[in-house]
Amino acid sequence: METKKCPECMTYLAANAKKCFSCGAKVKDANKVGIAKRPFNWMSYLLSLLSLIALGLYIWWAFFK
Ligand SMILES: [Zn+2]
């Protein structure tokens, strides 16, 4: 049976699993080393973008006021 690994907790999952039964993370197809890919997470992408903008604004405020 083909397996892949959960990217969050490294549990072995069935190759066609869509979700980790151990930690509940959503998983996609396995990559070439046998670890399932994470689905793209828009929320964390947006949050990191926002924190970058906030940092930029802070630097601007601190040095160019
Ligand atoms: Zn997991």
N, CA, C, O and the ligand as a Tripos MOL2 file, in Angstrom:
@<TRIPOS>MOLECULE
protein
  261   259    66     0     0
PROTEIN
NO_CHARGES

@<TRIPOS>ATOM
      1 N           0.8430   -1.2030    0.0000 N.3       1 MET1
      2 CA          0.0000    0.0000    0.0000 C.3       1 MET1
      3 C           0.8720    1.2450    0.0000 C.2       1 MET1
      4 O           1.8660    1.3200    0.7230 O.2       1 MET1
      5 N           0.4970    2.2110   -0.8080 N.am      2 GLU2
      6 CA          1.2570    3.4620   -0.8490 C.3       2 GLU2
      7 C           0.8900    4.3600    0.3080 C.2       2 GLU2
      8 O          -0.2740    4.4700    0.6930 O.2       2 GLU2
      9 N           1.8950    4.9930    0.8480 N.am      3 THR3
     10 CA          1.6640    5.9050    1.9710 C.3       3 THR3
     11 C           2.3500    7.2400    1.7060 C.2       3 THR3
     12 O           3.2020    7.3610    0.8260 O.2       3 THR3
     13 N           1.9580    8.2260    2.4850 N.am      4 LYS4
     14 CA          2.6370    9.5210    2.5130 C.3       4 LYS4
     15 C           2.6460    9.9720    3.9620 C.2       4 LYS4
     16 O           1.9270    9.4190    4.7950 O.2       4 LYS4
     17 N           3.4550   10.9700    4.2630 N.am      5 LYS5
     18 CA          3.5520   11.4400    5.6390 C.3       5 LYS5
     19 C           2.8270   12.7620    5.8020 C.2       5 LYS5
     20 O           2.8590   13.6210    4.9220 O.2       5 LYS5
     21 N           2.1720   12.9090    6.9480 N.am      6 CYS6
     22 CA          1.5470   14.1840    7.2910 C.3       6 CYS6
     23 C           2.6380   15.2360    7.4970 C.2       6 CYS6
     24 O           3.5990   14.9830    8.2240 O.2       6 CYS6
     25 N           2.5110   16.4180    6.8690 N.am      7 PRO7
     26 CA          3.5460   17.4430    7.0380 C.3       7 PRO7
     27 C           3.5660   18.0570    8.4440 C.2       7 PRO7
     28 O           4.5560   18.6760    8.8340 O.2       7 PRO7
     29 N           2.4800   17.8890    9.2010 N.am      8 GLU8
     30 CA          2.4010   18.4910   10.5300 C.3       8 GLU8
     31 C           2.9190   17.5620   11.6200 C.2       8 GLU8
     32 O           3.6830   17.9890   12.4860 O.2       8 GLU8
     33 N           2.5100   16.2870   11.5860 N.am      9 CYS9
     34 CA          2.8500   15.4060   12.7020 C.3       9 CYS9
     35 C           3.6180   14.1630   12.2660 C.2       9 CYS9
     36 O           3.9400   13.3150   13.0980 O.2       9 CYS9
     37 N           3.9200   14.0430   10.9480 N.am     10 MET10
     38 CA          4.7250   12.9430   10.4090 C.3      10 MET10
     39 C           4.0840   11.5610   10.5860 C.2      10 MET10
     40 O           4.7770   10.5450   10.5430 O.2      10 MET10
     41 N           2.7770   11.5260   10.7830 N.am     11 THR11
     42 CA          2.0730   10.2450   10.8010 C.3      11 THR11
     43 C           1.9570    9.7180    9.3780 C.2      11 THR11
     44 O           1.7540   10.4940    8.4440 O.2      11 THR11
     45 N           2.0840    8.4010    9.2060 N.am     12 TYR12
     46 CA          1.8730    7.8110    7.8960 C.3      12 TYR12
     47 C           0.3920    7.7770    7.5670 C.2      12 TYR12
     48 O          -0.4320    7.3490    8.3760 O.2      12 TYR12
     49 N           0.0670    8.2360    6.3640 N.am     13 LEU13
     50 CA         -1.3230    8.2590    5.8990 C.3      13 LEU13
     51 C          -1.4220    7.4690    4.6110 C.2      13 LEU13
     52 O          -0.4160    7.2320    3.9410 O.2      13 LEU13
     53 N          -2.6360    7.0600    4.2620 N.am     14 ALA14
     54 CA         -2.8490    6.4460    2.9570 C.3      14 ALA14
     55 C          -2.5440    7.4710    1.8740 C.2      14 ALA14
     56 O          -2.7610    8.6680    2.0630 O.2      14 ALA14
     57 N          -2.0390    6.9950    0.7330 N.am     15 ALA15
     58 CA         -1.6110    7.9010   -0.3370 C.3      15 ALA15
     59 C          -2.7430    8.7740   -0.8460 C.2      15 ALA15
     60 O          -2.4990    9.8630   -1.3670 O.2      15 ALA15
     61 N          -3.9860    8.3100   -0.7040 N.am     16 ASN16
     62 CA         -5.1090    9.1050   -1.2120 C.3      16 ASN16
     63 C          -5.8350    9.8680   -0.1120 C.2      16 ASN16
     64 O          -6.9120   10.4120   -0.3570 O.2      16 ASN16
     65 N          -5.2710    9.9200    1.0990 N.am     17 ALA17
     66 CA         -5.9390   10.6160    2.2030 C.3      17 ALA17
     67 C          -5.9880   12.1170    1.9290 C.2      17 ALA17
     68 O          -5.0430   12.6930    1.3920 O.2      17 ALA17
     69 N          -7.1010   12.7400    2.3060 N.am     18 LYS18
     70 CA         -7.2540   14.1890    2.1260 C.3      18 LYS18
     71 C          -7.0330   14.9320    3.4390 C.2      18 LYS18
     72 O          -6.8520   16.1500    3.4570 O.2      18 LYS18
     73 N          -7.0510   14.1810    4.5330 N.am     19 LYS19
     74 CA         -6.9770   14.7900    5.8490 C.3      19 LYS19
     75 C          -6.2120   13.8410    6.7600 C.2      19 LYS19
     76 O          -6.3600   12.6240    6.6560 O.2      19 LYS19
     77 N          -5.3980   14.3920    7.6490 N.am     20 CYS20
     78 CA         -4.6620   13.5640    8.5990 C.3      20 CYS20
     79 C          -5.6010   13.0960    9.7050 C.2      20 CYS20
     80 O          -6.2740   13.9070   10.3400 O.2      20 CYS20
     81 N          -5.6450   11.7770    9.9320 N.am     21 PHE21
     82 CA         -6.5350   11.2780   10.9910 C.3      21 PHE21
     83 C          -5.9740   11.5590   12.3750 C.2      21 PHE21
     84 O          -6.7050   11.5070   13.3640 O.2      21 PHE21
     85 N          -4.6800   11.8570   12.4520 N.am     22 SER22
     86 CA         -4.0410   12.0550   13.7510 C.3      22 SER22
     87 C          -4.1600   13.4870   14.2500 C.2      22 SER22
     88 O          -4.5710   13.7070   15.3890 O.2      22 SER22
     89 N          -3.8050   14.4690   13.4150 N.am     23 CYS23
     90 CA         -3.8410   15.8590   13.8700 C.3      23 CYS23
     91 C          -4.9160   16.6730   13.1800 C.2      23 CYS23
     92 O          -5.1510   17.8190   13.5630 O.2      23 CYS23
     93 N          -5.5830   16.1120   12.1620 N.am     24 GLY24
     94 CA         -6.6950   16.8100   11.5150 C.3      24 GLY24
     95 C          -6.2730   17.8030   10.4490 C.2      24 GLY24
     96 O          -7.1220   18.5120    9.9090 O.2      24 GLY24
     97 N          -4.9780   17.8780   10.1240 N.am     25 ALA25
     98 CA         -4.5220   18.8090    9.0910 C.3      25 ALA25
     99 C          -4.9910   18.3410    7.7220 C.2      25 ALA25
    100 O          -5.0250   17.1400    7.4530 O.2      25 ALA25
    101 N          -5.3520   19.2850    6.8560 N.am     26 LYS26
    102 CA         -5.6730   18.9350    5.4760 C.3      26 LYS26
    103 C          -4.3700   18.6790    4.7340 C.2      26 LYS26
    104 O          -3.4050   19.4250    4.8980 O.2      26 LYS26
    105 N          -4.3360   17.6460    3.9300 N.am     27 VAL27
    106 CA         -3.1240   17.3130    3.1870 C.3      27 VAL27
    107 C          -3.4470   17.1210    1.7140 C.2      27 VAL27
    108 O          -4.5670   16.7650    1.3460 O.2      27 VAL27
    109 N          -2.4520   17.3610    0.8880 N.am     28 LYS28
    110 CA         -2.6010   17.1370   -0.5470 C.3      28 LYS28
    111 C          -1.7420   15.9390   -0.9450 C.2      28 LYS28
    112 O          -1.3190   15.1560   -0.0950 O.2      28 LYS28
    113 N          -1.4890   15.8070   -2.2550 N.am     29 ASP29
    114 CA         -0.7110   14.6720   -2.7430 C.3      29 ASP29
    115 C           0.7040   14.6930   -2.1680 C.2      29 ASP29
    116 O           1.2020   15.7350   -1.7430 O.2      29 ASP29
    117 N           1.3360   13.5260   -2.1630 N.am     30 ALA30
    118 CA          2.7000   13.4300   -1.6530 C.3      30 ALA30
    119 C           3.6760   14.0710   -2.6300 C.2      30 ALA30
    120 O           3.4740   14.0210   -3.8430 O.2      30 ALA30
    121 N           4.7270   14.6690   -2.1010 N.am     31 ASN31
    122 CA          5.8040   15.1520   -2.9620 C.3      31 ASN31
    123 C           6.7880   14.0180   -3.2130 C.2      31 ASN31
    124 O           6.5200   12.8740   -2.8470 O.2      31 ASN31
    125 N           7.9280   14.3230   -3.8370 N.am     32 LYS32
    126 CA          8.7890   13.2200   -4.2580 C.3      32 LYS32
    127 C           9.5200   12.5420   -3.1090 C.2      32 LYS32
    128 O          10.0600   11.4500   -3.2890 O.2      32 LYS32
    129 N           9.5500   13.1560   -1.9390 N.am     33 VAL33
    130 CA         10.1140   12.4550   -0.7860 C.3      33 VAL33
    131 C           9.0450   11.8060    0.0870 C.2      33 VAL33
    132 O           9.3520   11.3200    1.1760 O.2      33 VAL33
    133 N           7.7890   11.7890   -0.3780 N.am     34 GLY34
    134 CA          6.7450   11.0360    0.3070 C.3      34 GLY34
    135 C           6.0450   11.7920    1.4150 C.2      34 GLY34
    136 O           5.3450   11.1930    2.2310 O.2      34 GLY34
    137 N           6.2270   13.1040    1.4530 N.am     35 ILE35
    138 CA          5.5280   13.9080    2.4600 C.3      35 ILE35
    139 C           4.4010   14.6740    1.7690 C.2      35 ILE35
    140 O           4.5980   15.3060    0.7320 O.2      35 ILE35
    141 N           3.2140   14.5990    2.3730 N.am     36 ALA36
    142 CA          2.0620   15.2710    1.7820 C.3      36 ALA36
    143 C           2.2670   16.7730    1.7680 C.2      36 ALA36
    144 O           2.8170   17.3440    2.7100 O.2      36 ALA36
    145 N           1.8150   17.4160    0.6830 N.am     37 LYS37
    146 CA          1.9160   18.8710    0.6090 C.3      37 LYS37
    147 C           0.7830   19.5080    1.4030 C.2      37 LYS37
    148 O          -0.3270   18.9800    1.4710 O.2      37 LYS37
    149 N           1.0900   20.6560    2.0020 N.am     38 ARG38
    150 CA          0.0280   21.4240    2.6630 C.3      38 ARG38
    151 C          -0.7620   22.1730    1.5980 C.2      38 ARG38
    152 O          -0.1890   22.6660    0.6260 O.2      38 ARG38
    153 N          -2.0840   22.2600    1.7800 N.am     39 PRO39
    154 CA         -2.8190   23.1460    0.8810 C.3      39 PRO39
    155 C          -2.4300   24.5910    1.1510 C.2      39 PRO39
    156 O          -2.0700   24.9360    2.2760 O.2      39 PRO39
    157 N          -2.4970   25.4350    0.1340 N.am     40 PHE40
    158 CA         -2.0770   26.8230    0.3050 C.3      40 PHE40
    159 C          -2.9680   27.5180    1.3170 C.2      40 PHE40
    160 O          -4.1950   27.4880    1.2220 O.2      40 PHE40
    161 N          -2.3230   28.1420    2.2830 N.am     41 ASN41
    162 CA         -3.0640   28.7470    3.3970 C.3      41 ASN41
    163 C          -3.1290   30.2670    3.2180 C.2      41 ASN41
    164 O          -2.1870   30.9830    3.5590 O.2      41 ASN41
    165 N          -4.2570   30.7500    2.6770 N.am     42 TRP42
    166 CA         -4.4200   32.1780    2.4040 C.3      42 TRP42
    167 C          -4.3780   32.9970    3.6850 C.2      42 TRP42
    168 O          -3.8530   34.1110    3.7000 O.2      42 TRP42
    169 N          -4.9310   32.4450    4.7570 N.am     43 MET43
    170 CA         -5.0240   33.2040    5.9950 C.3      43 MET43
    171 C          -3.6370   33.5280    6.5570 C.2      43 MET43
    172 O          -3.3780   34.6690    6.9410 O.2      43 MET43
    173 N          -2.7470   32.5400    6.6090 N.am     44 SER44
    174 CA         -1.4220   32.8140    7.1470 C.3      44 SER44
    175 C          -0.6160   33.6850    6.1810 C.2      44 SER44
    176 O           0.2330   34.4700    6.6030 O.2      44 SER44
    177 N          -0.8930   33.5360    4.8650 N.am     45 TYR45
    178 CA         -0.2350   34.3870    3.8740 C.3      45 TYR45
    179 C          -0.6230   35.8430    4.0950 C.2      45 TYR45
    180 O           0.2300   36.7310    4.1080 O.2      45 TYR45
    181 N          -1.9300   36.0770    4.2700 N.am     46 LEU46
    182 CA         -2.4240   37.4310    4.5070 C.3      46 LEU46
    183 C          -1.8750   38.0040    5.8080 C.2      46 LEU46
    184 O          -1.4840   39.1700    5.8650 O.2      46 LEU46
    185 N          -1.8490   37.1800    6.8530 N.am     47 LEU47
    186 CA         -1.3590   37.6510    8.1460 C.3      47 LEU47
    187 C           0.1090   38.0430    8.0830 C.2      47 LEU47
    188 O           0.5110   39.0480    8.6680 O.2      47 LEU47
    189 N           0.9160   37.2480    7.3730 N.am     48 SER48
    190 CA          2.3360   37.5880    7.2960 C.3      48 SER48
    191 C           2.5250   38.8390    6.4430 C.2      48 SER48
    192 O           3.4130   39.6460    6.7150 O.2      48 SER48
    193 N           1.6940   39.0030    5.4100 N.am     49 LEU49
    194 CA          1.7460   40.2120    4.5990 C.3      49 LEU49
    195 C           1.3920   41.4350    5.4410 C.2      49 LEU49
    196 O           2.0570   42.4680    5.3610 O.2      49 LEU49
    197 N           0.3470   41.3090    6.2420 N.am     50 LEU50
    198 CA         -0.0770   42.4170    7.1020 C.3      50 LEU50
    199 C           0.9950   42.7850    8.1140 C.2      50 LEU50
    200 O           1.2250   43.9660    8.3740 O.2      50 LEU50
    201 N           1.6550   41.7770    8.6900 N.am     51 SER51
    202 CA          2.6780   42.0870    9.6840 C.3      51 SER51
    203 C           3.8790   42.7500    9.0120 C.2      51 SER51
    204 O           4.5400   43.5900    9.6230 O.2      51 SER51
    205 N           4.1700   42.3820    7.7590 N.am     52 LEU52
    206 CA          5.2380   43.0530    7.0180 C.3      52 LEU52
    207 C           4.8930   44.5130    6.7770 C.2      52 LEU52
    208 O           5.7450   45.3900    6.9230 O.2      52 LEU52
    209 N           3.6360   44.7750    6.4050 N.am     53 ILE53
    210 CA          3.1960   46.1520    6.1780 C.3      53 ILE53
    211 C           3.2810   46.9550    7.4740 C.2      53 ILE53
    212 O           3.7320   48.1000    7.4780 O.2      53 ILE53
    213 N           2.8410   46.3410    8.5740 N.am     54 ALA54
    214 CA          2.8930   47.0190    9.8680 C.3      54 ALA54
    215 C           4.3380   47.3350   10.2520 C.2      54 ALA54
    216 O           4.6250   48.4130   10.7720 O.2      54 ALA54
    217 N           5.2350   46.4030    9.9960 N.am     55 LEU55
    218 CA          6.6550   46.6260   10.2870 C.3      55 LEU55
    219 C           7.1940   47.7730    9.4350 C.2      55 LEU55
    220 O           7.9160   48.6390    9.9280 O.2      55 LEU55
    221 N           6.8340   47.7700    8.1450 N.am     56 GLY56
    222 CA          7.2620   48.8320    7.2490 C.3      56 GLY56
    223 C           6.7610   50.1830    7.7150 C.2      56 GLY56
    224 O           7.5100   51.1600    7.7090 O.2      56 GLY56
    225 N           5.5050   50.2490    8.1170 N.am     57 LEU57
    226 CA          4.9290   51.5050    8.6060 C.3      57 LEU57
    227 C           5.6330   51.9680    9.8730 C.2      57 LEU57
    228 O           5.8880   53.1580   10.0610 O.2      57 LEU57
    229 N           5.9380   51.0120   10.7350 N.am     58 TYR58
    230 CA          6.6100   51.3510   11.9850 C.3      58 TYR58
    231 C           7.9940   51.9350   11.7010 C.2      58 TYR58
    232 O           8.3790   52.9500   12.2820 O.2      58 TYR58
    233 N           8.7380   51.2840   10.8010 N.am     59 ILE59
    234 CA         10.0690   51.7840   10.4570 C.3      59 ILE59
    235 C           9.9740   53.1890    9.8460 C.2      59 ILE59
    236 O          10.7600   54.0790   10.1710 O.2      59 ILE59
    237 N           8.9970   53.3620    8.9590 N.am     60 TRP60
    238 CA          8.7810   54.6750    8.3410 C.3      60 TRP60
    239 C           8.4880   55.7270    9.4080 C.2      60 TRP60
    240 O           9.0340   56.8300    9.3860 O.2      60 TRP60
    241 N           7.6000   55.3500   10.3540 N.am     61 TRP61
    242 CA          7.2060   56.2770   11.4170 C.3      61 TRP61
    243 C           8.3860   56.5920   12.3300 C.2      61 TRP61
    244 O           8.5560   57.7340   12.7550 O.2      61 TRP61
    245 N           9.2240   55.5550   12.6400 N.am     62 ALA62
    246 CA         10.2910   55.7170   13.5990 C.3      62 ALA62
    247 C          11.4590   56.5350   13.0420 C.2      62 ALA62
    248 O          12.1220   57.2550   13.7890 O.2      62 ALA62
    249 N          11.7120   56.4290   11.7380 N.am     63 PHE63
    250 CA         12.9100   57.0640   11.1930 C.3      63 PHE63
    251 C          12.6510   58.2910   10.3160 C.2      63 PHE63
    252 O          13.5510   59.1050   10.1070 O.2      63 PHE63
    253 N          11.4480   58.4230    9.8130 N.am     64 PHE64
    254 CA         11.2190   59.4940    8.8360 C.3      64 PHE64
    255 C          10.1770   60.5040    9.2860 C.2      64 PHE64
    256 O           9.6370   61.2490    8.4690 O.2      64 PHE64
    257 N           9.8960   60.5310   10.5600 N.am     65 LYS65
    258 CA          8.8780   61.4530   11.0340 C.3      65 LYS65
    259 C           9.4670   62.8650   11.1460 C.2      65 LYS65
    260 O           8.7640   63.7980   11.5330 O.2      65 LYS65
    261 ZN         -1.0070   14.9890   11.0410 Zn       66 ZN66
@<TRIPOS>BOND
     1     1     2 1
     2     2     3 1
     3     3     4 2
     4     3     5 am
     5     5     6 1
     6     6     7 1
     7     7     8 2
     8     7     9 am
     9     9    10 1
    10    10    11 1
    11    11    12 2
    12    11    13 am
    13    13    14 1
    14    14    15 1
    15    15    16 2
    16    15    17 am
    17    17    18 1
    18    18    19 1
    19    19    20 2
    20    19    21 am
    21    21    22 1
    22    22    23 1
    23    23    24 2
    24    23    25 am
    25    25    26 1
    26    26    27 1
    27    27    28 2
    28    27    29 am
    29    29    30 1
    30    30    31 1
    31    31    32 2
    32    31    33 am
    33    33    34 1
    34    34    35 1
    35    35    36 2
    36    35    37 am
    37    37    38 1
    38    38    39 1
    39    39    40 2
    40    39    41 am
    41    41    42 1
    42    42    43 1
    43    43    44 2
    44    43    45 am
    45    45    46 1
    46    46    47 1
    47    47    48 2
    48    47    49 am
    49    49    50 1
    50    50    51 1
    51    51    52 2
    52    51    53 am
    53    53    54 1
    54    54    55 1
    55    55    56 2
    56    55    57 am
    57    57    58 1
    58    58    59 1
    59    59    60 2
    60    59    61 am
    61    61    62 1
    62    62    63 1
    63    63    64 2
    64    63    65 am
    65    65    66 1
    66    66    67 1
    67    67    68 2
    68    67    69 am
    69    69    70 1
    70    70    71 1
    71    71    72 2
    72    71    73 am
    73    73    74 1
    74    74    75 1
    75    75    76 2
    76    75    77 am
    77    77    78 1
    78    78    79 1
    79    79    80 2
    80    79    81 am
    81    81    82 1
    82    82    83 1
    83    83    84 2
    84    83    85 am
    85    85    86 1
    86    86    87 1
    87    87    88 2
    88    87    89 am
    89    89    90 1
    90    90    91 1
    91    91    92 2
    92    91    93 am
    93    93    94 1
    94    94    95 1
    95    95    96 2
    96    95    97 am
    97    97    98 1
    98    98    99 1
    99    99   100 2
   100    99   101 am
   101   101   102 1
   102   102   103 1
   103   103   104 2
   104   103   105 am
   105   105   106 1
   106   106   107 1
   107   107   108 2
   108   107   109 am
   109   109   110 1
   110   110   111 1
   111   111   112 2
   112   111   113 am
   113   113   114 1
   114   114   115 1
   115   115   116 2
   116   115   117 am
   117   117   118 1
   118   118   119 1
   119   119   120 2
   120   119   121 am
   121   121   122 1
   122   122   123 1
   123   123   124 2
   124   123   125 am
   125   125   126 1
   126   126   127 1
   127   127   128 2
   128   127   129 am
   129   129   130 1
   130   130   131 1
   131   131   132 2
   132   131   133 am
   133   133   134 1
   134   134   135 1
   135   135   136 2
   136   135   137 am
   137   137   138 1
   138   138   139 1
   139   139   140 2
   140   139   141 am
   141   141   142 1
   142   142   143 1
   143   143   144 2
   144   143   145 am
   145   145   146 1
   146   146   147 1
   147   147   148 2
   148   147   149 am
   149   149   150 1
   150   150   151 1
   151   151   152 2
   152   151   153 am
   153   153   154 1
   154   154   155 1
   155   155   156 2
   156   155   157 am
   157   157   158 1
   158   158   159 1
   159   159   160 2
   160   159   161 am
   161   161   162 1
   162   162   163 1
   163   163   164 2
   164   163   165 am
   165   165   166 1
   166   166   167 1
   167   167   168 2
   168   167   169 am
   169   169   170 1
   170   170   171 1
   171   171   172 2
   172   171   173 am
   173   173   174 1
   174   174   175 1
   175   175   176 2
   176   175   177 am
   177   177   178 1
   178   178   179 1
   179   179   180 2
   180   179   181 am
   181   181   182 1
   182   182   183 1
   183   183   184 2
   184   183   185 am
   185   185   186 1
   186   186   187 1
   187   187   188 2
   188   187   189 am
   189   189   190 1
   190   190   191 1
   191   191   192 2
   192   191   193 am
   193   193   194 1
   194   194   195 1
   195   195   196 2
   196   195   197 am
   197   197   198 1
   198   198   199 1
   199   199   200 2
   200   199   201 am
   201   201   202 1
   202   202   203 1
   203   203   204 2
   204   203   205 am
   205   205   206 1
   206   206   207 1
   207   207   208 2
   208   207   209 am
   209   209   210 1
   210   210   211 1
   211   211   212 2
   212   211   213 am
   213   213   214 1
   214   214   215 1
   215   215   216 2
   216   215   217 am
   217   217   218 1
   218   218   219 1
   219   219   220 2
   220   219   221 am
   221   221   222 1
   222   222   223 1
   223   223   224 2
   224   223   225 am
   225   225   226 1
   226   226   227 1
   227   227   228 2
   228   227   229 am
   229   229   230 1
   230   230   231 1
   231   231   232 2
   232   231   233 am
   233   233   234 1
   234   234   235 1
   235   235   236 2
   236   235   237 am
   237   237   238 1
   238   238   239 1
   239   239   240 2
   240   239   241 am
   241   241   242 1
   242   242   243 1
   243   243   244 2
   244   243   245 am
   245   245   246 1
   246   246   247 1
   247   247   248 2
   248   247   249 am
   249   249   250 1
   250   250   251 1
   251   251   252 2
   252   251   253 am
   253   253   254 1
   254   254   255 1
   255   255   256 2
   256   255   257 am
   257   257   258 1
   258   258   259 1
   259   259   260 2
@<TRIPOS>SUBSTRUCTURE
     1 MET1         2 RESIDUE 1 A MET
     2 GLU2         6 RESIDUE 1 A GLU
     3 THR3        10 RESIDUE 1 A THR
     4 LYS4        14 RESIDUE 1 A LYS
     5 LYS5        18 RESIDUE 1 A LYS
     6 CYS6        22 RESIDUE 1 A CYS
     7 PRO7        26 RESIDUE 1 A PRO
     8 GLU8        30 RESIDUE 1 A GLU
     9 CYS9        34 RESIDUE 1 A CYS
    10 MET10       38 RESIDUE 1 A MET
    11 THR11       42 RESIDUE 1 A THR
    12 TYR12       46 RESIDUE 1 A TYR
    13 LEU13       50 RESIDUE 1 A LEU
    14 ALA14       54 RESIDUE 1 A ALA
    15 ALA15       58 RESIDUE 1 A ALA
    16 ASN16       62 RESIDUE 1 A ASN
    17 ALA17       66 RESIDUE 1 A ALA
    18 LYS18       70 RESIDUE 1 A LYS
    19 LYS19       74 RESIDUE 1 A LYS
    20 CYS20       78 RESIDUE 1 A CYS
    21 PHE21       82 RESIDUE 1 A PHE
    22 SER22       86 RESIDUE 1 A SER
    23 CYS23       90 RESIDUE 1 A CYS
    24 GLY24       94 RESIDUE 1 A GLY
    25 ALA25       98 RESIDUE 1 A ALA
    26 LYS26      102 RESIDUE 1 A LYS
    27 VAL27      106 RESIDUE 1 A VAL
    28 LYS28      110 RESIDUE 1 A LYS
    29 ASP29      114 RESIDUE 1 A ASP
    30 ALA30      118 RESIDUE 1 A ALA
    31 ASN31      122 RESIDUE 1 A ASN
    32 LYS32      126 RESIDUE 1 A LYS
    33 VAL33      130 RESIDUE 1 A VAL
    34 GLY34      134 RESIDUE 1 A GLY
    35 ILE35      138 RESIDUE 1 A ILE
    36 ALA36      142 RESIDUE 1 A ALA
    37 LYS37      146 RESIDUE 1 A LYS
    38 ARG38      150 RESIDUE 1 A ARG
    39 PRO39      154 RESIDUE 1 A PRO
    40 PHE40      158 RESIDUE 1 A PHE
    41 ASN41      162 RESIDUE 1 A ASN
    42 TRP42      166 RESIDUE 1 A TRP
    43 MET43      170 RESIDUE 1 A MET
    44 SER44      174 RESIDUE 1 A SER
    45 TYR45      178 RESIDUE 1 A TYR
    46 LEU46      182 RESIDUE 1 A LEU
    47 LEU47      186 RESIDUE 1 A LEU
    48 SER48      190 RESIDUE 1 A SER
    49 LEU49      194 RESIDUE 1 A LEU
    50 LEU50      198 RESIDUE 1 A LEU
    51 SER51      202 RESIDUE 1 A SER
    52 LEU52      206 RESIDUE 1 A LEU
    53 ILE53      210 RESIDUE 1 A ILE
    54 ALA54      214 RESIDUE 1 A ALA
    55 LEU55      218 RESIDUE 1 A LEU
    56 GLY56      222 RESIDUE 1 A GLY
    57 LEU57      226 RESIDUE 1 A LEU
    58 TYR58      230 RESIDUE 1 A TYR
    59 ILE59      234 RESIDUE 1 A ILE
    60 TRP60      238 RESIDUE 1 A TRP
    61 TRP61      242 RESIDUE 1 A TRP
    62 ALA62      246 RESIDUE 1 A ALA
    63 PHE63      250 RESIDUE 1 A PHE
    64 PHE64      254 RESIDUE 1 A PHE
    65 LYS65      258 RESIDUE 1 A LYS
    66 ZN66       261 GROUP 0 **** ****
